[in-house]
Every structure is written in C-alpha cells, then in structure tokens.
Amino acid sequence: MSWVTRDAPRADELSSCIQCGLCLPSCPTFRLTGLETASPRGRLTAMSAVAAGRPVDSRFEEIMGACLQCRACEVVCPSFVPFGRAMEGARAEIAAQTSGVDRRLRRLVTARLLRSRMAVRLGTLAASIAQSSRLDRLAPGRIRGTVAGLRSLKGRPRSIVGRTRAAQGEKRGVAALLAGCVMDAWFGDVHTATVELLAAAGWEVVSPRGQTCCGALAAHDGWADDTRKMASVNMEAFRGMDLVVVNSAGCGAHMKEYDHWVDGGEELATRVADANEVVAEAIADGRLPRLSADGDRVAVQDPCHLRHVQRITDQPRAVLAAAGLTVVEIDPDGRCCGAAGIYSLLEPDMSRRLGSSKAEQVQATGALLVASANPGCEMQLRTYLSELGHTARVAHPVELYWEALQRAEGRAAVR
Amino acid sequence: MQPSPELELELRHRLGDEQVASDPLDLYVFGKDAGLVRGEPGLVVFPRNTDEVATIMRLAGRHGVPVVPRGSGTGLAGGAVTTGPHVLLVTTRMNRIGLVDVENRCVWVQPGVINLDLSIHTTPFGLHYAPDPSSQSVCTIGGNVANNSGGPHCLAEGTTVNHVLAMEIVTPDGDILQVGGPAPDPIGLDVRGLMVGSEGTLGIVTDVLVNLLPNPPASRTILLAFSEVEHAAATVSGIIANGLIPAALEMMDQPMTIAVERFANAGFPTEAAAVLIAEVTGHPSAVDAEAELVRRLGASHRATLIRVASDEAERKRIWLGRKSAFGAIAQMNPDYYLHDTVVPRTRLVEAIEQTYAISERHGIPMLNVFHAGDGNLHPLMSFDASIPGVMERVDAAGKDLIEACVAIGGSLSGEHGIGMEKRDYMHLVFDEMDLDAQARIREAFDPGRRLNPGKIVPQGSRCFDFGRPPPVGAWV
C-alpha cells in the first residue's frame, strides 16, 4: 500500500510536473548538495514512486524531511506545480505511516503545545528565567541556536487576546489581529506596533478570544487532523471580521491556504492580509505619513512565505522607506535563511549552512538594522549574526515604522 | 553488468559515503532526465574533482561496469539516462569556476557549473558565456559540451563548439588528458571539436576552458505579432536576406504563446497566429538602425503588432516567457515530447504546415516554438501518457515529423543531442558507411564500450557487427 490518507499528494498534483528541472537552481538544498534527491523535481519523483507502489520507508522520510518547504520552486515553475500542497501531503503520509518517540514529540510540540496558551506561557517563563540567569548558554546543541535567537523576554507586553483598540479618524471596518502562538508570547512589541498602526489607519482592532495557533507548523510536519482542527477553530473565531491581519509571514501564508484543509477557506483567504500589506496601503493612501529620511540603512530580508507564497516583496520595502530608512538588498534570489519553522531543530546542519551564509550577506551590506517579517527568520538571523559578532538589530518592518512614527511625533510635540 | 557490492564498497571507501548513493529510491529518482525515457542506474556517484572521476573510471573499469555522466538532468533525449544498471556519474558537485582571464577572455570551469551562474559570475568583468539554452538557469556546462547546446542567441554567436577552447578529459581507463589549448585553432587533430557533442561517449569532461564574449553595450528586443504564420516566416527570411543577423530570432505559434503568457505575463498577444522575438545587439547607434529595419520588414509583412521592449525589465519578461515554454506546456497535459528538428530556413512555412497536418492526423496537439533564424524547430507534443494507446500515437507522430523534416532537407537534431531518443532515426540521415565511421571513432576512444553505452550510434552500426569490412571511401 502506498498512500493511506486523504491528504496524500494527488495524482493531478504530481502529474503537473513535467520534470523540466527549471526549479532546481531555486532550491536551497539542491544548491548546497547538488543532489537530485534534494531538489523539488527529485522530491516529486520520489512521491510519484510511492504513488506507484513503493513503500513510505525511512529513505522517503529523509528525502521529504530535507525539504525546507520554502517554496521558492513554485515561483519559477512554469507548470504551476502546487509543490507546497504536495509536500504537506507527503508529510501527512509519513506522519500517518511512521511512529516513534521523536514523532510523538514533534506532534506534541507543533500540534498540541502551541495550541495551549498555558503551555506556551510556561515555556516562555522557563526561557525567560534561563535568559536572565544566563543558563541559556547551557541549552543542548539543537535548541541553543533557537534560544540564542530569542528577543529579550524581560518586560514584554501582555497578551493581546481579548483586547480591542478603537479606530482613529474615519472608521474603515474591523480588523482582527491573529495573536498566534509564539508571536503573542515572544513578539509583543510587534503586536503593539501592528495594533497602533491599524488603529491609526482607521481600523477598529480586535484580537478575538477563541482563536488558536494558525496550525502552519503542524501542517508542515504532517499532522493533518490537528491542522484541520486548528483551521476550523480560527475560521469560527474570525467569522464576520472585515480583515484578518497577520504579522508573521508563515502564519499568513498558511491562513491564505486554509482551503487546503477546511471548507470555506477560500473565503477567509480573501480577508487575510499581511501587516505589511495593510500598512503599506495606508501609507500609499496617505492615512499614515511618509517620514523624512534619517540616513539609517536597513537590510531587508524576505521571509520565504512572504516572498514565495504570498508573493509580497514591495510592501515591506515601502513601509521601511516610509519610516525614513534607506533599504538595502541582501540577496537577489531571496534564498531561505534556514529557519523554516522547526527545520532548524530537525536538520541542524543544513539550517546552519543557510543561516550562516544569510548572516554573511547581511554583514556584507554593513547595515546595522535588519528587517524581517517572520519570527523564525528573525531568530535565525539574530543567532547567526551574533555568531559572526555582528551587532545588527533585527526587527519587524512594521515595528520599525511604528518606532520611527513615535519618534517623529515626539519631536513634533517638543516643538 | 550490475555493479557488484565490492565495487560499491570500494567507491564508498575511496570517495566517502556522502559521494555514493545506492538506495532503490535514489536510483529511481536518478532514473530520468527531462525527457521521456527512464532507465535506473545501478549506482550513483558524486565526484568532487578530476582525481575522483579517474578513480571511478578505473574502479568501474576493473569491475566491467559502464559509466554514464549526468549534469543537472535537463536533457531531452535521454543522453544521461542509463541503458542498464550502470554507474551514473553526477557532476553537480564539480562546480568550481576558475580565475577569469579578463585579458584573454576565457576561464576554466568544472562541468557541474550551471550555465547562467557562469555568466552571472563574469558580469562584473563585462563578459558572458554566449550559448544560452532555454534551460540555462539549470543546465550545466558539462551537459552543454556533451550536446553541443545552442540557444536563442546562437544565431549570431554560434553554439557550444564555437566557445570551447580546451578541456580536460578522463578516459575510460582513468587517464587524465588535456585537449585543445588557449589558441582558437589547435594544431594537430581537433580532438576538442570531436569531444563537443559526443554525449559522454568518448570521455568524461572534467574541466573546460570556455571563451567569454564582451557584453554588448546596447540591445533592442522587438516583439512582433502576425495573423498568419506565413507572414512571420516571411519576415524571418526578409531579415536574413537583408544582411542582418540578429543576436536572436525566435518564433512561437499561438497555442505556445497562450501557454507561456499565462506564466510570464510578458504581454505576448495571445490572439496572434505567430509571435516573433528579434533581438539586435551592438553599438547603441547600430542597434537603433537595426531595430528600425526589423520594424520596417515586419510592417511590410503585415505585422499586427510591433513593440520594442522599453526597458530591461520588459526585455527580461519577454525572454522569461520564451525560455519557460517547455515547462509551461504542462498546464495543458501532464506529458510532453519535445522535438528538435532542423529545416532550411526558406522551408519553415512548409515545415510548420506539416507539423499541423501530422498533429491532426495522429490526434496529438502540437505547439511550436523555434529558433527561426536557424530553422531549428521545437514542435512540442502535449499529451497524457497514462491514456492507453497515446504513447503509440506520439511515437508514430514523432516518426512522421522527423521523416517530414529530413525529406525537405532538414536534420534530426539541432541542439538537444541524439541520446537514446533519436538513436534509431540516425539511419534517416546517415548510411551504413557513415554510421560505421562514427562507430569506429567511438571504438578508438572506448574500445571496451564502457562510456554511456547505447547512445547516439545505433546498435549494429559497426560494419564489423555484420562481419563485413568497411567499404572503401566511407565517410570520415
């Protein structure tokens, strides 16, 4: 028996690849290894082999597991192969057909703990104690990088769930902000900036109770039933909202694809927007100001799920330019930084090579500010920049704009 | 012969486990290139340098197992697909670009270097590597050498053979030789010229000294549309007849244009029967005059649209569309079969009409995209191989197509190579004596038939195979 779940790569998805190979150079793992088996085309061929009757064995698991799911291949594919969907299907098959302690642990983390606000809070507390006591340096190898990439957890704002913020000026509608799992616990300042800017742009902001983790990490790791549950919960929580704003690129990309998992997903996708999109639109409309240049340079990093999945590249640059910053590019191809959700924990060697080379690219720009619109990328960049001894600050584009706006308003008030 | 466990162990010992793959799933994945034929290797190896290639050749030779070289696997004729459980030698890890010799405009590159990466690497020196196959963002220099690859810009600048100065090769016995040299015309027998296009049947290329050309100071890319294919073809002939050799002169018919426009959004007019892309390069004052000539000739042949790309972004979109043609076809059907025939430029219209007639006769949709300036046709058949009987119709249509092109004075292949796919059509253009001569050249390099067996030369080509001596006056 080859496939056993309803989520398996479909025959039409696999046959849409004609093996032209144009995807190969866009794939970070092919670039590093030169292996067909570490390329999008090779992975689809391996899926086709299983569809034709080969077993889901440990080699298949390795080949699928080496994929970052960065989806750079989709952008260059002239046949529009839905690679990300097929890979999520292959991962779902592996999850269904294999067992073991590590699998159970992975499910526990991506599909259970992230859904539990209490669990995330406890984890955050532990990390915060480790940070302040410097015990974080003793973390075991695999998670040390992740811990090192954390923002300072001291004095972070409280959860935004259940909070509301009235619109300023003429009201455009109700915007719901996805609290998210780690965004809410570790990136409170990004939430604050997003809420304030949405309100300033005319949105009434809410972050409804009843929402949960978006489910992206569970989907990428193959926990299909859990993914469906999380998607259903959020569909309900965000019903009736005019706009669902997401400030984590990976979460936004996943929510724009809820139709892979639940009925009604297409409709929700029309209301989901990345925070960069909403803020850039408000700047373009004149609802938010363009601030005068202050001469600081910012290196912009494109999270894969913003650039390749949501196809958003101009907006973060527009937001940063409106913050008065000079945008510098670090990589014309937008290659993955190697964070890729829990990939950095599962495939540490590959992740390290990608993270180091991305950090070197940032260092080469000489910029002391780096903008990244995804929490995983931000942590990865911080980890490898600090390894290089480069002291650049890494922050969300919307956060940088909000800070610049506050500074400008502060100056105006003094005057 | 199947690789023995001893051969695998020796290779693992000498090269390291990371450089050898033998899991059945790996062998399956490496069992294909971008074409249709499948053939699983017995073992896959990933050498990192010339010495490792020599080691592989010696060990495989000792065990009597043939070796087949492979780059990125974008070939369309099965040249890098094994015809038995052979050792597949993948060159992608040999991807070092040497120091660019700016004064002499050349550079040594390993075979696994991606074509476009080379030109990107030499951009700061104002130089580029001229052959630009549609797969240039993926395909390797080694594969280009093996197939004497061309590309849209080979009309004015020539194919791979015109851009390779020297190479290092490893023989079937594992000896390392250098052929050619920095001089454009080597003394003695031009073995270098013989190697280019030999599809890995004469030796494994492990380093290539390629010629680099200065980037043109200016270029104009002109998009022309026509309501009749004949008008487009007449424009092509008119341009060449007027003494202009554009850097590229490409044509797409309507079904192809519709498919690529969906992906590239290059502004191709999807209602036109044919679209021409002409590119002229050179001095700024010259390109404007040449673009004007193209415009005038297009207008005189009733072009319905003539547009000069206004900036580099628009130019890039036009080329992205043209170069993604093969991939875009999967929007219609899951399988394709891309032909690569050549006809005299003056008989393009006839060849296209034949294509449509053959398409109709066999019920296989065909889309056309071609290097019009060279008369190099790329009819693409689009089909679903899983439907019973379809493959037979595809084969029959392919045979008719090749025969039709040869009948009007054309050839089997422009630039994709013969490989396995067209091997058995070789007799359409070569007689027994010709094939015997080719088989003997091959035998001189590889008497044990240990390099890419079953490719290019059909079995039984060697007159010796029939027990007859070669007749006097055979083609050499």
HADDOCK unambig.tbl for C-alpha pairs under 7 A between the chains (distance, minus, plus):
assign (segid A and resid 15 and name CA) (segid B and resid 334 and name CA) 5.14 0.50 0.50
assign (segid A and resid 16 and name CA) (segid B and resid 330 and name CA) 5.87 0.50 0.50
assign (segid A and resid 16 and name CA) (segid B and resid 334 and name CA) 5.34 0.50 0.50
assign (segid A and resid 17 and name CA) (segid B and resid 330 and name CA) 6.91 0.50 0.50
assign (segid A and resid 17 and name CA) (segid B and resid 334 and name CA) 6.96 0.50 0.50
assign (segid A and resid 18 and name CA) (segid B and resid 327 and name CA) 6.82 0.50 0.50
assign (segid A and resid 18 and name CA) (segid B and resid 330 and name CA) 6.22 0.50 0.50
assign (segid A and resid 18 and name CA) (segid B and resid 334 and name CA) 6.30 0.50 0.50
assign (segid A and resid 18 and name CA) (segid B and resid 335 and name CA) 6.04 0.50 0.50
assign (segid A and resid 19 and name CA) (segid B and resid 34 and name CA) 5.19 0.50 0.50
assign (segid A and resid 20 and name CA) (segid B and resid 34 and name CA) 4.92 0.50 0.50
assign (segid A and resid 20 and name CA) (segid B and resid 74 and name CA) 6.23 0.50 0.50
assign (segid A and resid 20 and name CA) (segid B and resid 327 and name CA) 5.87 0.50 0.50
assign (segid A and resid 21 and name CA) (segid B and resid 34 and name CA) 6.72 0.50 0.50
assign (segid A and resid 21 and name CA) (segid B and resid 74 and name CA) 5.98 0.50 0.50
assign (segid A and resid 21 and name CA) (segid B and resid 138 and name CA) 6.93 0.50 0.50
assign (segid A and resid 22 and name CA) (segid B and resid 135 and name CA) 6.79 0.50 0.50
assign (segid A and resid 22 and name CA) (segid B and resid 138 and name CA) 6.00 0.50 0.50
assign (segid A and resid 24 and name CA) (segid B and resid 138 and name CA) 6.48 0.50 0.50
assign (segid A and resid 25 and name CA) (segid B and resid 137 and name CA) 6.92 0.50 0.50
assign (segid A and resid 25 and name CA) (segid B and resid 138 and name CA) 5.91 0.50 0.50
assign (segid A and resid 34 and name CA) (segid B and resid 92 and name CA) 5.06 0.50 0.50
assign (segid A and resid 34 and name CA) (segid B and resid 93 and name CA) 5.70 0.50 0.50
assign (segid A and resid 36 and name CA) (segid B and resid 30 and name CA) 6.89 0.50 0.50
assign (segid A and resid 37 and name CA) (segid B and resid 26 and name CA) 6.66 0.50 0.50
assign (segid A and resid 37 and name CA) (segid B and resid 29 and name CA) 6.58 0.50 0.50
assign (segid A and resid 42 and name CA) (segid B and resid 29 and name CA) 5.79 0.50 0.50
assign (segid A and resid 45 and name CA) (segid B and resid 29 and name CA) 5.87 0.50 0.50
assign (segid A and resid 46 and name CA) (segid B and resid 25 and name CA) 6.82 0.50 0.50
assign (segid A and resid 46 and name CA) (segid B and resid 29 and name CA) 6.11 0.50 0.50
assign (segid A and resid 78 and name CA) (segid B and resid 263 and name CA) 5.72 0.50 0.50
assign (segid A and resid 78 and name CA) (segid B and resid 324 and name CA) 6.00 0.50 0.50
assign (segid A and resid 78 and name CA) (segid B and resid 327 and name CA) 5.04 0.50 0.50
assign (segid A and resid 78 and name CA) (segid B and resid 328 and name CA) 4.51 0.50 0.50
assign (segid A and resid 79 and name CA) (segid B and resid 327 and name CA) 5.53 0.50 0.50
assign (segid A and resid 79 and name CA) (segid B and resid 328 and name CA) 4.83 0.50 0.50
assign (segid A and resid 79 and name CA) (segid B and resid 329 and name CA) 6.85 0.50 0.50
assign (segid A and resid 79 and name CA) (segid B and resid 330 and name CA) 5.18 0.50 0.50
assign (segid A and resid 79 and name CA) (segid B and resid 331 and name CA) 5.42 0.50 0.50
